[in-house]
Amino acid sequence: MFIYFTEEQRQRANAVDLEDFLLRHNEKLLRSGREKRLASDHSVTIRGNEWYDHASEEGGAGH
């Protein structure tokens, strides 16, 4: 299934501070050097608006 996002929607998503977003949604984060890790899934790291899942070797920004 493909979901189309407008350029404005992509820009807004890429500007989201994921750490702040996750904390406001009650996700616990653990410090890991310059990054944070999800307490619920230690393979996912967050830095600014970028995320990376080390287990699946996938990542992205904002979305």
C-alpha positions in Angstrom: 0.0 0.0 0.0 1.4 3.4 -1.0 0.5 6.5 0.9 1.1 9.8 -1.0 2.5 12.7 1.1 2.7 16.3 -0.1 6.0 18.1 -0.1 4.8 20.2 2.8 3.9 17.1 4.8 7.3 15.6 4.2 9.0 18.8 5.3 7.0 19.0 8.5 7.7 15.3 9.3 11.4 15.8 8.7 11.5 18.8 11.0 10.0 16.9 14.0 12.3 16.4 17.0 11.7 12.7 17.5 13.1 12.7 21.0 10.6 15.4 22.1 7.8 13.7 20.2 8.5 10.3 21.8 8.8 11.8 25.3 5.5 13.6 24.9 3.9 10.2 24.0 5.3 8.6 27.1 8.1 6.6 25.5 11.1 6.1 27.8 14.5 6.9 26.2 17.9 5.7 27.3 21.1 7.7 26.8 23.5 5.9 24.4 26.4 8.2 23.7 25.2 11.2 21.5 22.0 9.2 20.7 19.1 7.9 22.7 17.7 4.4 22.5 14.1 3.3 22.9 13.6 1.6 26.2 11.0 -0.6 24.6 13.3 -1.6 21.7 17.0 -1.1 22.3 17.9 -1.7 18.6 16.3 1.7 17.7 18.4 4.8 18.2 17.2 8.4 17.9 19.2 11.6 17.2 17.3 14.8 16.5 14.8 14.0 13.7 16.6 10.8 12.6 16.1 7.2 13.7 17.8 4.0 12.9 16.8 0.4 13.7 20.1 -1.6 14.0 18.2 -4.9 13.9 16.6 -4.3 10.6 19.3 -2.0 9.3 16.7 0.6 8.3 16.4 4.3 9.2 15.1 7.6 8.2 14.2 11.1 9.2 11.0 12.3 10.8 8.7 9.6 9.4 
